[in-house]
Amino acid sequence: MKYLFGNWKMNQTISLIDEFSKNFKKQKLPKDVKFAIAVPFPYVQYLQKKLRKNCEIGVQNVCFAEKGAYTGEISVNMLNDLGVNFCLVGHSERRQIFKETNEQINKKIQLLLSANITPVLCVGETLKELKANKTEEVLKNQLNQCLLNLQGDTNKIVIAYEPVWAIGTGKTATAKDVQKNIKFIKKHLIKIMGNTGKCIKVLYGGSVKPENAFELLNNETVDGALVGGASLSAETFVNIGKQLSGVN
Ligand code: 13P
């Protein structure tokens, strides 16, 4: 089973969502691909009603604290009340714009696991780190710190390898580098988590579109994709899903 996660970021409106849902339902979905979209909080329940049968609905963030005086934040219990299936954590936009740290990300993952919600942890190097040949070091540090001392059902964690320089830029890592870095992540997961590490799905994200999806994703190393811009249209999103189909 391959995974296709969309990340709508701070996009869409009710009328665009209605159009997306109408078009999504018209498509024939491949049976061996699991579709999921991380949507803005206000649209969770609306989309659950519209798409629940064929597409899991998740969110893009959660607070690192359980409850209390955190104006503007959303707690893991609130996500549970909504019946959210998964939550992105550590996206590079949150790390860079909102100065989120690995320590906070670690707390978020622990809270999500306790609430039985799948954490989708994003990791990846910046252009500067790529140029300095530091990709593996960065990935290792992010995984070590974000996955430190976790309790609970850790095998439900999903990792998304998203090179920061490939996000929203139209540039992608080469298929060879994507596989090399995902193999490195998988090996490191086994090192730090033992047998549990073997169960963890690792996706690729960064400028995935129908034109490059087959080459980047249709192999046994990459377990799926996390797609930003191309997930805003039902046709392109499902088209990417079709190209993931048929591998395992
Ligand atoms: P793009 O697919 O728009 O490059 O975004 C990737 C991303 O950030 C998904 O989380």
Residues whose N, C-alpha, C, O or C-beta is under 5 A from the ligand:
A	BS01	13P	N7 A166 I167 G168 T169 G205 G206 S207 V208 L226 V227 G228 G229 A230
